[in-house]
């Protein structure tokens, strides 16, 4: 009885192992398995593009922060007199505004 259970366990393990190897080979043939160097290079490229995007957004934000008072002054003094109120300070960043609403 014990030998039958061991044969069953070994047989099921072999089936699972062969299924896993078969899936790996199938994925490899269809180009779904990526070499480590390729994956690292791809993720470095993604990180670099995100850092570039963050840098551009910080430059843009800095420009608006330095020119906000002039924009407010021009808006408040130019016609028409019955226009919508212009906020004196820039709005908070989106993550802070979302937290205040909850």
Secondary structure, 3 states (H helix, E strand, C coil): CHHHHHHHHHHHHHHHHHHHHHHHHHHHHCCCCCCHHHHHHHHHHHHHHHHHHHHHHHHHHHHHHHHHHHHHHHHHHCCCCCCCCCCCCCCCCHHHHHHHHC
